[in-house]
Structure formats: structure tokens, C-alpha cells
Amino acid sequence: MGKHYVAVPFSDLQINSKQVMMPDATKSSLEALPEFKYAPD
């Protein structure tokens, strides 16, 4: 956790009482996502 940014599909997120959650996420599932690299114009 906190090693790199990942892109998460918006449809996987739940917004409830001003909190953004990803209910089905686990540490290993997040670590398995590819790294997101921001490329400014």
C-alpha cells in the first residue's frame, strides 16, 4: 500500500455519506492493479 498509484474504474467505487469506498477491494487485489503514471501535457 502506498507504493504506486493505480487507476480504478469509477463503477467499482461506492460513494456514501461523503466517503468513497471500494467494498470488494483487498490489499492483494489493489497491489495487482497496474501502476498509473501521470503524463502531463
Backbone bond lengths (Angstrom), bond angles and torsions (degrees), N, CA, C in turn:
res aa  C-N    CA-C-N  psi(-1)  N-CA   C-N-CA  omega(-1)  CA-C   N-CA-C  phi
1 M - - - 1.446 - - 1.526 108.13 -
2 G 1.331 113.76 135.34 1.451 119.09 178.50 1.515 114.35 80.83
3 K 1.347 118.23 11.44 1.455 120.42 -178.95 1.521 111.85 -86.15
4 H 1.336 117.24 -33.43 1.452 121.15 177.89 1.519 109.92 -159.49
5 Y 1.345 115.24 162.07 1.460 121.32 177.05 1.526 109.48 -80.78
6 V 1.329 116.07 146.93 1.456 121.23 174.95 1.524 109.01 -129.25
7 A 1.326 115.92 151.98 1.462 121.48 175.64 1.523 107.61 -91.95
8 V 1.322 116.33 127.58 1.460 121.98 -178.36 1.526 108.29 -116.65
9 P 1.321 118.05 129.44 1.469 119.49 177.25 1.533 110.95 -59.86
10 F 1.320 116.78 134.06 1.457 121.12 -178.31 1.528 111.41 -58.07
11 S 1.323 116.83 -32.84 1.469 120.54 -179.15 1.532 112.81 -66.34
12 D 1.340 118.18 -17.13 1.464 121.60 178.30 1.530 112.58 -83.50
13 L 1.329 116.63 -8.82 1.465 121.02 -176.23 1.518 111.56 -96.31
14 Q 1.328 115.34 150.01 1.460 122.16 172.66 1.520 107.77 -121.54
15 I 1.332 116.37 134.28 1.458 121.45 177.53 1.514 107.35 -111.63
16 N 1.337 115.30 122.12 1.452 121.41 -175.58 1.525 108.91 -145.37
17 S 1.303 117.03 120.22 1.474 122.20 178.87 1.527 111.85 52.51
18 K 1.322 116.37 48.95 1.464 123.48 178.33 1.518 113.53 64.19
19 Q 1.318 118.06 16.87 1.463 122.31 175.44 1.524 108.48 -113.46
20 V 1.316 116.04 137.71 1.461 121.20 176.27 1.526 107.02 -104.05
21 M 1.339 115.66 123.55 1.458 120.46 -177.03 1.518 109.99 -129.28
22 M 1.308 115.11 156.84 1.458 122.46 174.37 1.526 105.67 -125.78
23 P 1.331 117.24 86.54 1.466 121.59 -168.05 1.526 115.88 -60.78
24 D 1.321 118.59 -29.81 1.464 119.87 -177.58 1.526 113.16 -92.84
25 A 1.318 117.32 3.24 1.458 120.49 -176.28 1.528 111.65 -78.14
26 T 1.319 113.96 143.08 1.463 121.47 171.42 1.522 106.87 -125.55
27 K 1.297 116.32 166.24 1.453 119.94 178.64 1.529 110.28 -58.37
28 S 1.316 117.09 -44.06 1.468 119.80 -177.92 1.531 111.73 -69.41
29 S 1.335 118.36 -34.95 1.470 119.61 178.95 1.526 110.87 -68.49
30 L 1.325 117.38 -35.49 1.466 120.30 177.61 1.524 111.26 -71.89
31 E 1.322 116.97 -38.96 1.460 120.21 178.67 1.526 111.57 -66.16
32 A 1.330 117.68 -26.29 1.461 121.94 -178.76 1.526 112.59 -79.03
33 L 1.327 118.41 -15.77 1.460 121.05 179.48 1.525 110.14 -68.67
34 P 1.329 117.90 146.18 1.465 119.97 178.91 1.528 111.33 -68.30
35 E 1.301 114.68 150.62 1.465 120.80 -179.43 1.519 110.50 -68.17
36 F 1.339 116.31 137.30 1.454 122.68 175.45 1.530 107.63 -95.55
37 K 1.315 115.98 126.60 1.466 120.05 178.10 1.530 108.53 -116.73
38 Y 1.303 116.00 120.49 1.453 122.44 -179.74 1.526 108.66 -77.08
39 A 1.313 116.95 127.68 1.453 122.25 179.36 1.527 108.84 -120.61
40 P 1.324 117.55 95.38 1.474 119.70 -179.36 1.530 110.74 -65.49
41 D 1.303 114.90 152.20 1.477 120.77 -179.27 1.498 111.81 -70.05
